[in-house]
């Protein structure tokens, strides 16, 4: 039921909660047979862009000069010769415009960011992987919170993308405040997110942007695990 004038979405100075009841869909330049839900970008203060692409069979993403990370939420896509069903992902370096097309009706989490090179590191290479086969690591020794790193911890990469899985009742051990910004898409389950001095009930399909130094904390609530995909800028000096 639509309650007139109501939304769970909230846009504050240091964070954004973007919920499905307020999504607007529109194609991006070069996109074919599909639309994009743009969650954040430079217009909202972010130094990267994150959107959900919804593609019909044979739908395609447009080209970009930026590096691009793709995570398949539903359906199946092809990235060049690689077939990626749900749970698989790809990283493409800047100016690598390998065609991205949908084999079936698909939803894809897309992160695009201008690349910041590092003199002592080689340029990054494309990556293709399956999040379900990556060995999880516990957060600070807590087995109820699992992290799967989808991009290698290598100076060639100026960003990190992980999945984090919280068992019911699990929570971050502290309120984090740090220089990195985040883009976070909840994939499964839900819980309570603290952003700055605000507390939000969140669930699958919600997106969160956190600016640098935004106080942040999450606790999983419910009978099933909560899982999200999270981006942060990484491996570069703050003065860069």
C-alpha positions as CSV (number, residue, x, y, z in Angstrom):
1,X,0.0,0.0,0.0
2,X,1.3,3.5,-0.9
3,X,1.0,5.9,2.0
4,X,0.9,9.4,0.5
5,X,4.1,11.3,1.1
6,X,5.9,8.5,2.9
7,X,9.2,7.0,2.0
8,X,11.9,5.2,4.0
9,X,14.6,7.0,1.9
10,X,16.6,9.7,3.7
11,X,19.2,12.1,2.2
12,X,21.4,13.7,4.9
13,X,24.6,15.7,4.7
14,X,26.9,12.7,5.3
15,X,24.7,9.7,4.2
16,X,21.9,8.5,1.9
17,X,19.5,5.7,2.4
18,X,17.9,4.9,-1.0
19,X,15.0,2.5,-0.7
20,X,12.9,0.8,-3.5
21,X,9.8,2.9,-2.8
22,X,11.7,6.0,-4.2
23,X,13.6,4.4,-7.1
24,X,13.5,6.2,-10.4
25,X,14.5,4.3,-13.5
26,X,16.1,5.8,-16.7
27,X,18.5,4.5,-19.3
28,X,22.1,5.7,-19.4
29,X,23.8,6.8,-22.6
30,X,24.6,3.7,-24.7
31,X,22.4,1.4,-22.7
32,X,20.2,-0.9,-24.8
33,X,17.0,-2.6,-23.6
34,X,17.5,-1.7,-20.0
35,X,17.3,1.0,-17.4
36,X,19.4,2.2,-14.5
37,X,18.6,3.1,-10.9
38,X,21.3,5.5,-10.0
39,X,22.0,5.3,-6.3
40,X,24.9,7.7,-5.9
41,X,27.4,9.7,-7.9
42,X,29.3,13.0,-7.9
43,X,26.0,15.0,-7.8
44,X,25.5,13.5,-4.3
45,X,29.0,14.1,-3.1
46,X,30.4,10.6,-4.0
47,X,33.7,10.2,-5.8
48,X,32.3,7.1,-7.6
49,X,29.1,6.1,-9.2
50,X,26.9,3.1,-8.2
51,X,23.7,2.0,-9.9
52,X,21.6,-1.0,-10.4
53,X,21.2,-2.0,-14.1
54,X,18.0,-3.8,-15.0
55,X,18.4,-5.5,-18.4
56,X,16.0,-7.3,-20.6
57,X,17.3,-10.4,-22.6
58,X,20.0,-9.1,-25.0
59,X,20.1,-5.8,-23.1
60,X,23.5,-4.1,-22.9
61,X,25.4,-1.6,-20.8
62,X,26.9,1.4,-22.5
63,X,30.6,2.1,-22.7
64,X,32.5,4.0,-19.9
65,X,36.0,5.4,-19.6
66,X,36.1,4.6,-15.9
67,X,37.0,1.3,-14.3
68,X,33.9,-0.9,-13.7
69,X,32.8,-3.5,-11.2
70,X,29.9,-5.8,-11.9
71,X,28.0,-8.1,-9.5
72,X,25.1,-10.2,-10.8
73,X,22.2,-10.1,-8.5
74,X,19.7,-11.9,-10.7
75,X,19.7,-13.6,-14.1
76,X,22.8,-14.1,-16.2
77,X,25.1,-11.8,-18.2
78,X,28.0,-12.2,-20.6
79,X,31.1,-10.0,-20.3
80,X,32.9,-10.8,-23.5
81,X,33.4,-14.6,-23.6
82,X,32.6,-14.9,-19.9
83,X,29.2,-16.1,-18.7
84,X,28.2,-14.7,-15.3
85,X,25.1,-16.1,-13.5
86,X,23.9,-14.7,-10.1
87,X,26.6,-14.4,-7.5
88,X,29.4,-14.0,-10.0
89,X,31.3,-10.8,-10.6
90,X,33.7,-9.0,-12.9
91,X,36.2,-6.1,-12.7
92,X,37.2,-4.2,-15.9
93,X,40.0,-1.6,-15.8
94,X,39.4,1.9,-17.2
95,X,38.9,2.1,-20.9
96,X,38.2,-1.7,-21.1
97,X,34.9,-1.6,-22.9
98,X,34.4,-5.4,-23.2
99,X,30.7,-5.7,-24.1
100,X,28.3,-6.4,-21.2
101,X,25.0,-8.0,-22.3
102,X,22.2,-9.9,-20.6
103,X,21.5,-13.5,-21.5
104,X,18.2,-13.4,-19.6
105,X,16.3,-10.8,-17.7
106,X,18.9,-9.6,-15.2
107,X,19.8,-7.2,-12.4
108,X,23.4,-6.1,-11.9
109,X,25.1,-4.0,-9.3
110,X,27.5,-1.7,-11.1
111,X,30.2,0.5,-9.6
112,X,32.2,2.9,-11.8
113,X,35.1,5.1,-10.6
114,X,37.9,7.1,-12.3
115,X,41.1,5.2,-11.7
116,X,43.8,6.8,-9.6
117,X,47.2,5.3,-10.7
118,X,50.1,4.6,-8.3
119,X,53.6,5.0,-9.6
120,X,54.9,1.9,-7.8
121,X,52.1,-0.4,-9.0
122,X,51.3,-2.0,-12.3
123,X,47.9,-1.3,-13.9
124,X,45.2,-3.7,-12.8
125,X,44.0,-6.5,-15.0
126,X,40.4,-7.8,-15.5
127,X,39.0,-10.1,-12.9
128,X,36.2,-12.7,-13.1
129,X,35.1,-14.6,-10.1
130,X,32.3,-16.3,-8.0
131,X,31.6,-14.8,-4.6
132,X,30.2,-18.1,-3.4
133,X,33.5,-19.9,-3.8
134,X,35.7,-17.3,-2.1
135,X,37.0,-18.4,1.3
136,X,35.4,-16.2,3.9
137,X,37.3,-14.4,6.7
138,X,35.8,-13.6,10.1
139,X,35.7,-9.9,11.2
140,X,38.1,-9.4,14.0
141,X,37.8,-13.0,15.0
142,X,34.0,-13.0,15.2
143,X,32.8,-16.1,13.2
144,X,29.3,-14.7,13.1
145,X,30.4,-12.0,10.6
146,X,32.1,-13.2,7.4
147,X,33.9,-11.1,4.8
148,X,34.6,-12.2,1.2
149,X,37.0,-10.0,-0.7
150,X,36.1,-9.7,-4.4
151,X,39.0,-7.6,-5.5
152,X,42.6,-8.6,-4.6
153,X,44.3,-6.6,-1.8
154,X,46.9,-5.3,-4.3
155,X,48.2,-1.7,-4.7
156,X,47.2,-1.9,-8.3
157,X,43.6,-1.5,-7.2
158,X,42.4,1.8,-5.8
159,X,39.1,0.3,-4.4
160,X,37.9,-2.7,-2.5
161,X,34.6,-4.5,-2.9
162,X,33.5,-7.1,-0.4
163,X,30.4,-9.1,0.6
164,X,29.7,-9.2,4.3
165,X,27.4,-11.8,5.9
166,X,25.9,-11.3,9.4
167,X,24.3,-14.2,11.2
168,X,21.0,-13.3,13.0
169,X,21.9,-11.2,16.0
170,X,25.5,-10.4,14.8
171,X,26.6,-6.8,14.9
172,X,29.6,-4.7,14.2
173,X,31.8,-4.5,17.4
174,X,32.1,-0.7,17.3
175,X,30.7,2.5,15.6
176,X,33.2,3.1,12.8
177,X,34.4,6.5,11.7
178,X,37.0,6.7,8.9
179,X,38.2,8.5,5.9
180,X,36.9,6.0,3.3
181,X,33.5,6.5,1.7
182,X,31.1,3.5,1.2
183,X,28.5,2.3,-1.3
184,X,26.5,-0.5,0.2
185,X,23.7,-2.6,-1.3
186,X,21.8,-5.0,0.9
187,X,21.4,-8.4,-0.9
188,X,19.7,-10.5,1.7
189,X,18.0,-10.2,5.1
190,X,18.0,-7.0,7.0
191,X,18.7,-5.2,10.3
192,X,19.3,-1.8,11.8
193,X,21.8,0.6,10.5
194,X,23.1,3.6,12.4
195,X,24.3,6.4,10.1
196,X,25.5,9.6,11.9
197,X,22.9,10.1,14.6
198,X,20.1,8.4,12.7
199,X,18.8,4.8,13.0
200,X,17.3,3.0,10.1
201,X,15.5,-0.3,9.5
202,X,17.0,-1.7,6.3
203,X,16.3,-4.8,4.2
204,X,17.2,-6.4,0.9
205,X,17.1,-4.0,-2.0
206,X,18.1,-0.9,0.0
207,X,21.2,1.1,-0.9
208,X,23.3,3.2,1.5
209,X,25.9,5.8,0.7
210,X,28.3,6.9,3.5
211,X,30.5,9.9,3.1
212,X,34.0,10.0,4.8
213,X,33.8,10.2,8.6
214,X,30.1,9.3,8.7
215,X,29.6,7.3,12.0
216,X,28.3,3.9,11.0
217,X,27.1,0.7,12.7
218,X,25.0,-2.3,11.7
219,X,23.2,-5.1,13.5
220,X,21.4,-8.0,11.8
221,X,17.8,-8.7,12.9
222,X,15.6,-11.6,11.9
223,X,15.7,-15.3,11.5
224,X,17.9,-15.3,8.4
225,X,21.4,-14.0,7.7
226,X,21.9,-10.4,6.4
227,X,24.3,-10.0,3.5
228,X,25.5,-6.9,1.7
229,X,27.8,-5.8,-1.0
230,X,30.1,-2.9,0.1
231,X,32.5,-0.7,-1.8
232,X,35.3,1.6,-0.4
233,X,38.1,3.6,-1.8
234,X,41.4,2.0,-0.8
235,X,45.2,1.7,-1.3
236,X,45.8,5.4,-1.9
237,X,47.3,8.2,0.2
238,X,44.7,10.7,1.4
239,X,46.6,13.6,-0.1
240,X,46.4,11.9,-3.6
